[in-house]
């Protein structure tokens, strides 16, 4: 838990800089059983996201920049759909992209998984950006009511389970 807290602190400090040497993304996964859904917020460095999508699709993107075009957002959706998946109680779920916003040099994406009435076990796979840097870390912060858990996903361990 200390390692994750340290990573979060570093992330916050480094988001103010245009260049960074710390490769981390934060995904908040909140189970809202009263709304029968899972709400997801992803915070990803803009330059890393554009580089990863460019490498994956062999096409330069400008997500969060003045040159951004609708095709860039379609590639963002497609990329994250391939690299970030969720299974609830063993069943793969569709993750719907809702919107994005930019804060400094971070892209904040909002997603939703609908039709979740019970979430006893959540399997998360997140290999986003891992093709760029072997020190990439994707931190998953999970919450459901008062319950909180964290997962640290890396190149050697891109998946985890929350029970």
Secondary structure, DSSP 4 states (H G I P E B T S, - for coil): -HHHHHHHHHHHHHTTSSS-S--EEEEEEEEEGGGTEEEEEEEEEHHHHHHHHHHHHTS---TTSTT--HHHHHHHHHHHHHHEEEEETTEEE--EEEEEEEETTEEEEEEEEE--S--S-EEEEE-TTTTT-TT-EEEEEEEETTEEEEEEEETTB-EEEE-
